[in-house]
Amino acid sequence: MFHRITKGLGALTIGAAMLTAAAAQAADGPYVVSGNEHILVGITLDEAKVRAVLPEGMEPTEGITGGLNIYTSNGGEGVAAYQRSYVWVDLANFDSITGNGGRYILWLSDSAHSAKMARAGYDTEVGASTLTKDGHRVIGTTALGGEQVMKITIELSDAGCGDAVGTQNYPSLPQGAEGLVVTQYSFAGKICGASPVSVDITAPADHPLSVYKPVSVVWAAFAKDLSFSGSPLMPVKMAGN
């Protein structure tokens, strides 16, 4: 009996150690979140400002396209609900296995995971984001230190929503890393047609949001009932591009 108990305690100890290790790894993925809603706005950016910060090995698309993303998430197993906003530039390389182009995050704010995103190599701040609906319009805001720095309004179209699935690669260069890594996101949800109404950026002139202020606003969309999985930071050769 004593042998069986001590053997069981040994298994519990090993199990606890495995759970501790898994919890530590979960801080940087893999993970799954659901119940997301996103305002997405396609933009063009200033080429010189983008190239000044792009890590070596990344090449922007012709026309220096990118976008703004404001979203809220219900979180998932081991991931608390959160809000995030970011500005990205489209990449001519790092296509995913489903053919979506790579994206590099130029700046982001996050309500709960800013330290994690900073470890991935992104310019990150703690911030709050909201999404509200007003008739056919959806309004997204981003605030830093309680001060609103961005407000986006889009108008939903009569085309409705359709199913969307795919995979997207987000390469980055973590501090101290010897080379680029990739976070791979696989997503599924509804994408609704929309048109941009306004993009108001009120951050100070030297803030990244103002530095990467859109040269032009090209398109808009609204995502709902969206779930995605995020991988750990992976070597580029594993990302399927």
Salt bridges, closest charged atoms under 4 A:
ASP28 OD1 - ARG119 NH2 2.88
GLU37 OE1 - LYS133 NZ 3.05
GLU47 OE2 - ARG51 NE 2.88
GLU59 OE2 - ARG51 NH2 2.77
ASP110 OD2 - ARG84 NE 2.60
GLU125 OE2 - HIS207 NE2 2.60
GLU155 OE1 - ARG137 NE 2.72
ASP163 OD1 - LYS190 NZ 2.58
